[in-house]
């Protein structure tokens, strides 16, 4: 289980200042291979800033990032991707006008030699895309189907499958379920479960406690740029998580009036 | 999670018609058939489809094709180049200044012109990707700057805006003949002798066929179309072109060098404009400051008729080439049919509007938006 292994990523005392704004004031999180680590927090808690430092978009002002035990400096997202940290952003995962197969291999196009030319190997790309989609439970009309015709959940799934196919060891998912319906959310959550079982470390960012409880192994709550603590599955109730996210304010009264649906 | 089945009952099979509709070339193919049918009926006996007439509209179409391919790839990558027309005038003037005024060997003049113009294309691209300004504005500035220089420079050094003598200077030059020569003369002579195409019946050209060969301009057009089509549909770079125009940020997140793609395509449109210009000056034998006026818009219109989206991310080189063909056939066809030539502009405006509306509709079909 998770605690017997060394963490694949350790973020220690990460601080990030934007001018006079302190977005992160010392956040520490570690992620193990094969676990789903949920990062919870309300809007403005610093979730986005934090994952952007992990994926190489921002450089931390203070603190260190250890990847597979060694200290890492990511200058840009490309460095993080090369190291094996892939990020799937909510809206920016796919290009709607391009086919699923072109999207899947975007940035990693397979090539074959034809005489003096190196051409895009469409046959290979189409075959692999269909196989991978089948594994994820998405039925395509064909590999040339445009991504625009897929639902939001399917797009997230294609993006996740793509990251895993190209060797991601750490998969960061930025609010993958926040814009989805019930059924699509279930599909994405089951995809996360499949990916975790292959030994990939998943960092799942969300502000929905129920989605987190469904797949998470450990839960870290961020509030006002600080870690409020990390809890293992079974050590914490959804109500406690909810209260921590809200900054310790009692939501009980509100929850009573809404019938426990928050 | 639901069990994996082989088909999803909510995904309807799409009809072959709908499938054909989402090919970007469709508009171009339908338009080409329509235009040819129209002129065969209207101007079938006017000589438009005799050898000389064909050569007439084919030459005009080939010119459009050369600049349309460049504009097409750039538009799919999400950018415009409005400086194409000025670049044509400027490039022609550079060849004349280097080759005639300065008297340098023509091949040096042509090579130097290519280097200068492609550098200017790279500068266009650099400014666009560095500043993040719309390429529409950046290249509009280049349009005026280059047009200004292609008037100012010959005014200053030659005291005129039209420099001749290029044919004489290019005589026997290996590189100039790659742009200005004609090929296949023996075949056309044979066709003339056999009476398949007409021959001159008097004068010092008596017995020569009315069309003496295929101009290199057409060979360039064909070459650029094939190159552009393979680049776009069959290479890694082609995938990056679609990605850069589809969603530049999403492309960057997966490691596509979007800025490099765009700069290279600005250089390619400059290359196409220079090919156009060099073919033109070696054929006419002169360079003039006002050459290439409005060509940037004609190129963009050909690309849109060819099915590309103005917003980028979607289009086809074959479509753009067909758009250029439609353009050339209509422009020259109205002349053959004896229609008032100003009506060509009316036609242009109408067809542009129809093409844009059709493309928007097709975009919805592809992405399933409602």
Contacts between the chains, C-beta under 8 A, distances in Angstrom:
chain1	res1	chain2	res2	distance
A	77	B	252	7.7
A	77	B	253	6.3
A	77	B	255	7.7
A	78	B	255	5.4
A	81	B	254	7.7
A	81	B	255	6.1
A	87	B	253	7.2
A	89	B	250	7.9
A	89	B	253	6.5
A	92	B	247	6.8
A	92	B	249	5.5
A	92	B	250	4.4
A	92	B	253	5.9
A	93	B	250	6.8
A	94	B	250	6.7
A	95	B	242	7.4
A	95	B	243	5.9
A	95	B	246	3.6
A	95	B	247	4.8
A	95	B	250	5.6
A	95	B	251	7.0
A	95	B	313	6.8
A	96	B	246	7.2
A	96	B	247	7.8
A	96	B	367	4.9
A	97	B	242	7.4
A	97	B	246	5.0
A	97	B	309	7.7
A	97	B	313	4.4
A	97	B	314	4.9
A	97	B	363	7.4
A	97	B	366	6.3
A	97	B	367	6.4
A	98	B	242	5.3
A	98	B	243	6.8
A	98	B	246	5.5
A	98	B	313	7.2
A	102	B	239	5.7
A	102	B	242	6.5
A	102	B	243	7.9
A	105	B	239	7.2
A	106	B	239	6.3
A	106	B	243	5.2
A	106	B	251	6.6
A	106	B	254	5.3
A	106	B	256	6.4
A	107	B	243	7.7
A	107	B	251	7.4
A	107	B	254	3.8
A	107	B	255	4.2
A	107	B	256	5.0
A	108	B	254	7.7
A	108	B	255	7.9
A	109	B	236	4.0
A	109	B	239	5.3
A	111	B	236	6.3
A	117	B	230	7.8
A	117	B	235	7.8
A	118	B	235	7.5
A	118	B	236	7.6
A	119	B	230	7.8
A	119	B	234	4.7
A	119	B	235	5.9
A	120	B	234	5.6
A	120	B	235	5.5
A	120	B	236	5.6
A	120	B	238	6.7
A	120	B	239	6.2
A	122	B	234	7.7
A	134	B	4	7.1
A	137	B	1	6.5
A	137	B	2	7.4
A	137	B	4	5.0
A	139	B	4	7.8
A	139	B	5	7.1
A	139	B	6	7.0
A	139	B	7	6.3
A	139	B	8	4.7
A	139	B	11	6.9
A	141	B	11	6.1
A	141	B	13	7.5
A	141	B	14	7.2
A	146	B	22	7.9
A	146	B	366	4.8
A	146	B	367	6.0
A	146	B	368	7.7
A	148	B	366	6.0
A	148	B	367	2.8
A	148	B	368	5.5
A	148	B	369	6.9
A	149	B	366	7.6
A	149	B	367	6.7
A	149	B	368	4.1
A	162	B	254	8.0
A	186	B	1	6.4
A	187	B	1	6.3
A	190	B	1	4.3
